[in-house]
Amino acid sequence: MCAAVLLACGCGRSQPRWNVVLVTLDTTRADALSCYGGPAGATPALDALAAAGTRFDEACASASLTPVSHASILTGLDNAQHGLRVMSAGSAFRLARGVPTLAGVLREQGYHTVAVQSAFPVSSWFGFERGFERFEGFDTTIDEKSPQRSVNVLEYQRRADETNALVADCLRESRTPFFLWVHYWDPHDAQRVPPEEYLPADVPRDAQGRPQESRALYAAEVHFLDHEIGHLVELLKQRGEFERTLFVVVADHGEGLGDHGWQHHRLLYREDLHVPLILVLPGQAPRASVRELVRTTDIFPSVLDALGIALPRPVDGRSLLPLVQGRPEEPRTAFADALNGYDRNAAMVKQRPLDDFVYAVQHAGWKLLYRPAHREASELFEVASDPHELSNRYASEPARVRDLLLELARAEPFVTRPFPDEAPETGRVRNVLQGLGYAGDGARSLPSEAWRWSCPAHPEPSFETNRACAQCGSKLVPYADLTGKGR
């Protein structure tokens, strides 16, 4: 995935009143972009943005699920802290109350805040309208008493050119400085495809001539999306705003496209979590590229740092400005999780039962996928030498596994019981999500008594509840005892 963030130096100057534009690319792998090693000429607009700013070569998302990942981008918090963990459950599918968002902070600073969304998974249903004066999303009128009423899912997504038409309308009415969040959906599915001139001959079609899901269609959708990002840049230039706009482009997650035997997302392999990131500073010449590991949680504090605005509360992310300026930084640790086993819209667990609960931690060139319900199926990869994550070193590197598990234990991202029924959700909402490709009827709902806890450094004995290890003081990690007999 590719994330482009254009930021400004926050040193020795009064607070700038730059505009801020955040562009989020749904389901866009980093390696789909030319500037990240993708096909030459596939993404000239994004390549130009990368050339104007700083490209982050190793950016990691917090999830491969649209609302969860976007919540981290907008708050600077890891998933356990912002509280949005799943697509569909009795609760935990909305931003937690009281969590500051980028829009809310900037609005308090006098910014005109506008969002233009392209699909239901970033709608107000999930709490993303918070802090916006104008929110062009998909309202919650679908929450009706008649869940059997037919759902036209095309009404709950927009193509990039339709999104840009709304952006143009918003810009005509906006005042400066403004914060504009534009979300593009196109690479996510085959329901709203690009115009025919963007579809090459190798895109497979059904008997009615409709383009079908494939790598070729995915590439065409990314190319069309890039064209529309170029249009967005032109809109800003025509208004004379581009040169004084802090521009952030980032993907929420990637797409399997057959890698690791999976076409879609919800997994935590590199094709799911590696996203594009570019940092551009208005009027300044930043570092061309950054190879160090960074996270999408770093965007929130970076924007505020660039604008000279204090954080309203501590966050999990760290400003990227030191890296942009070439200053040394302590290595970052990236976390992600997939709680598919407690998500009603994760029917993929039936096909991939080992991916019911997965926690990812990446640090110092190594990445662990911990599967607490199937510990023997956990995976460890040396990312630099194995970028496609094909060689599992879990059994041969116990010391590295221990160290990364200790990092996970300290972060405490774990969920060991189904989310309680605290928020209403109708059958009609589930119908929309299923129509958008989020298959329902997926929650396994492992009972809380199935889980036990152990220390990564001293796995024996295990415990029924989480506590500090008596030998080293470490927090514990869970594992599922499906026999009910402990270890």
N, C-alpha and C positions, 0 to 999 in steps of 0.2 A: 504494500500500500504506500501511497505517497502523501506526505503532509507538507504543505508549504506554509511557512509562517514568516511574515515580513515584520520585523520589529525594529525598534529604535534604541539607541544608546541612552541609558538612564543616568549617565554620570554628569555632574557639574552643570546642570541647566535647570531652568524653571520648567514647570510642568507643561508639556506640549499639549495643544488642543487638536491633535490629529484625529481624523475619522478612524474608525476601526471597522474593517470588513473581515468577517469570519466565513470562510467557505468550507462546508463539510461535504465530502464526496462519499456517498454511500457505497459500500461493497466494492471498493476500488483497491486492488492490490498494488503495492509499490512497483512491482516488476511489470505492470501494464503501462507505465509511463516511460517515455524514451529517456528522460533524465535519470531514471533509476535502472537503466539497462534494458528497457523494453524495446519493441520494434522502432527502428529509426523513423522519425516523422509522424509517429502516432499521436503525439501530444505537444504540438508546437506552442500553444498558449501557456501550458503549465511549464514547459521547458523555459520559456521566456521569463516567467515569474521566478523560476529557480535561478536563472542567470542573473536576475536583478537583486537577489537576496542570498540567503544562506540555505542550502539544502542539507537536511538532516538525514544521513544515510541509514541510521539504525534507530528509527522511532517505533515505539511499541504501544499498541492500544491496550486498554484495560479489559476489553471483552470483544467477542465477535458477534455481538448482538446489538442492534442499532440503538435502542433507548439506553441501555446500560452504558455503552461506550460514549454516547453523546453526553450523558450525565457527568462523566469524568472530565470531558473536554470543557464543559461549561462551568464546572465547580472547582477543578483542581484537586479533586478528592478521589481516592481509591473507592472501589465499589462498596465495600463494607461501610464506608463513612458517609457516602451520599445516599445510601439506602435503596437505590433502584437496582434490583438484582436480577429480575426475570421479566419476560414478556407478558406472562399471564399466570396469575395465582390469586390466592385469597387476599394478598397484600404484597408489598415490596415491588410493585410495578410503577410506582410514582416517586418522584423526588421527595425526600424526607422534608418535612416542614422545618423552616428556619435555616435551611442550608443556603448561604449566599450564592448567587449565580453571577456570571460576568455581566449579564444584562442588568441585573438589579444594582450592582455596584456602579456601573457606568451611568445608569439613569440617575442615581443619587448625585453623581458628579455633573449633572446637567446635560448629559448626552440624550439625543433623540434615539430611542431604541426601536428597531424594526426587525422582524423576522419574516422570511418567506420560505415556506416549507414545501417539499415535493412529495411527501408520503405520510400516511397516518402514524407510523412508529415514532415520529418526532412531534406529535400533536399535543394539544393541551391535555389529552387523556393521560399522558405520562408526566404532566407537570411542567412542560417546557415553555409555556406561555409566561412564566414568572419573570417579571422585570421588563417586559416588552410593552411599549405603548401601542404598537401595531403588530399584530401577530397573524400573518396570512397562513394559517395551517388548515387543519381539518377538525371542525368542531365536534363536540360530543353528542350531537343530536342523534347519532346512531344508537345511543343508549335508550332504546325504546322498549315498550312492554311486549313487542311482537318479534321475538327473535327468529321466527320462521319466515319473516318477510325477506324476499330475495334481496341480495346485496350485489350491486354492481361495483366491483372493486376498482374499476377504472376511475370511479369518482373519488377514490382515496389515494390517488397518486397523480403526479404531473410529470410531463416530459420537460427537459431542461429549457426548451424554447418557451414553453408555457410559463415556467417559473420566471424566466427572464422578463417576460412581458409584465408580470406582477412587480418584479424588481424595478423596472423602468417607471411604473406608476408610483411606487413608493418613493423613488428618488426625486420625482417631480414635486412631491409633497413634503420631502424631508427638510429639516433645518440642520445646520451644522453647529457643533460637531455631532456626527451620528455614529451609532453602532449598528451595523447591518449584518445579520446572520442569514446566509443563503445556503440552503440544503438542497443538494441534487441527488436524485434517486436512480438515474437511468441504468447503471450497470447491475442493478439488483435482480431484475427478472426480464422475461420476454413479453410482458403484457403491453407496455407502451414502447414500441421500438422506434429507432431513428427514422427519418425520412428515407425513402427508397434510395436516393443517391448516396447515402452513407452505408448501404448494405452491399458488401462485396459478393461476388458470385459463389464463394465457398460457404456462405451461410446456409445451413440446411433448412428446408421448408417442408411443411406438411402437405397433404393432398390438396388443401385449399390455397396453398401458396404462402401461408403464414410462416414467418421466420421462427425457428425453433431454438431452444436453449442449446448453446454450444460455445466453445472457445471463440469461434469466428464471430458470433453475434456479440459476445462479451467485448471483444476487441472493438467492434464497430460502435457499440454503445459508449465505450470510453472515448473513442475518437470524436463522436458527436458531442459528448459532454465537454471535451476539451474545446471544441469550436464555440460552444456557448459560454465557456469561461472567458474566451477571447472577447466575446460580445459583451460580457459583464465589464471587463476591463475598459472596453471602448466606451461604454455608458459612463463610467467614472471619468474617463479622460474628456469626453464631450462636456461634462459639467465642470471641468477644471478641478476635480477633486482627487484624482489619482495620485498626484505628486505629494499630497499631504494626507495620505491614507496609509495607515498601518494595515497590511494585508496578511491574513492568515488562511492558509489552505491545508486541510488535513482530511484524511479518510477516517471513517469510524472503524472500519475493519476491512478485511479482504474477502476472498472467495476461493473455495477449494479447487474448482475446475478440474476435478478428477485426481488431484494430488492427495496422497494418503487415502485413496479409495473413496473420496467424498467430493460431490459436486458443489455443495453449498457452503454455509458457514456454521457457526455454533461450536466449532472446534477451536483449539488453541495452538495449532501448528503455525509455522512461519507464514504460510500463505494466508492465514486468518488474522494474524496480529501485526505483521510488519507493514507499517503504513507510511506514506510519503509525508514529509514535513519540510517546509521552507520558511525562513525568517528573513523579512526585508525591512530595512530601516529607511524611512523617508529621508532622502538627501544624503545618505551615508553609504560608504563602501564597506560592507560587512565581510566577514570570513566567507569564502565561497562554499565550503562544505564542512560538515562536522561528522566525524566517524564515531564518536562516543555514543553509547546507549542513552537515549532520552525517552520520555514517556508523553503520552497525550495529556496527562495530568499537569505537565509543565506549561501548557499553553496559558491557562488562567493566570498564574503568577507572572508569567513573562509579559503579557499584555499590560497588566497593572504596573509592573516595574518599568516598562518602556514609557508609560504615561506619567510616571511619578506619583502613582496612587498607592497608598498603603493597603496591604491586605486587611480585609475586615476580620479575619480570624486565621489561625494557622491552617495550612493545607498540606496535602501529601506531595504535591508537585514543587519544583524549584525553578526559579527563573532561568531561562536559556541565555540571557544576555551575556554572562561571563564566557560561555562557550562561543557565542557569536563574536565576541571581542578578542578571542584567543587566549583568555586567561585560564589557568589550570583549575580544575574542579574535581571534587571527590566523585568517584564513580557512582552512578545511579543504579538502583535496583528496580526492576519493573515487575509488577504483579498483574495478573489477570485471572479470571475465573469463569467457569461455565457450570451453572447450577441446573443443568438440563433435567436432572432427576426430580426437581421440585417445580418444574415449569410445565404448565398445562399445554403450552404450544411447542413442545419439544418431542413430538412423536418419533423423531429420528433416533431416540434411545432404543426403540424396538429393533432398529437396524444396527445400531452401534451401542450395545449395552455397556461397553467399557467406558463410554463417554458420558455416563450419567452425571458424575461429579468430577470435575477436573480443575485443579489449581495450578497456575503457571507462575514460576519465579525465574527471572533472568538476571544474571550478575556476572561481571568479569569474564564474559565470553562463554558462559555456560547457561543452559536453560533446562529447568526441570518441569516436567508435567507430572504432577502428583495426583494419582487416582485413589482416593482414600477408600472407596468401596471395592477396589481391585488393586491392592498395593503392588502385587507382582506384575501388573501391566503398566506400572509407571514407566516414564521414559526420561532419559537424560541425554542432551545433545551438546556437543561443542560447536557453537554456532559458526565460528569463523572457518573451521575446516570442513564443516558439514552444513552448508547453508540451506540445503533442502531437508534437513532433519530426517535422515534415513538410517543413521547408525546409532542405535540405542546403547548408551554406555551405562545404563542404570545398574546393572549387575557388576560391572568391572570397576566402577568408581565410587565405592561406598563413602569415602570421606567427602567427596564433592556433594553427593546426595545428602549426607548429614548436614553439611554447611548450608545448603539451600533450603532444606527443611527447617533449620533453625531460623532462617530469614522468614519463611512462611509463618512459622509459629509466632514470631514477634509481631507480624502484621495482623494476625488473627482474622483472616477473611472467611472463616469456616461457617457453614450453615449445616446443622445436624438435625433439623426437624422441619416439617412442611411449614410454609408461611401461613400464619393464622388468617381466618376470614375476617378481615377488618374493612375491606373496601368493596363496593358493589361492582360486579361485572356481569353483563348480560350475555346471552347467547349471541346477540347480534354483534357485539364487539368481537367475540371469538370468531364469528363468521367472517368479519372483515379481515382479521389477522390471518385466518386460514386462506382466504382468497389472495392475500398478498404473499403467500408462500410459507407462512408460519403454521405448520401442521399442528392440529390440536390433539387432545386425548393423549398427552405424553407424560404426565406426572407419575412417577413411581411411588412417591410419598413413603420413602423408607421411614419406619417408625424410629423415634428417638432412641429407643432401647437397643437398636441395632448398632449404634456407634459406641466405640470405646476410644480411649486417648492414651498416647504413649509419647515419651520423650525421644526426639530424633537422635540424641547422643546416648541415651540409656533406655532402650525400648522395653526392657523388662524391669519391673512389672508394668502392666497396663491398668487403666483406671476407668471407672464409669463416668467420671466428670472431669472437666478440664481443671488443671491446677498447675502450680509450679513444680518442676522436678525437684525432688528432695536432694538429689546429688549435685545438680549444677544450677538450679534455679531457673532453667529454661521453661518457657511455656510449651505446651504440648500440641501435638497434631492428632486429628481424628483418623480412625479407620473403622470400617464397617465389620462387625462380627455378625455375619448373617446366620451363623449357627446358634447364636444366643448363649454360647458357652464361654465366651472370652477366649483368651489365648493360653 
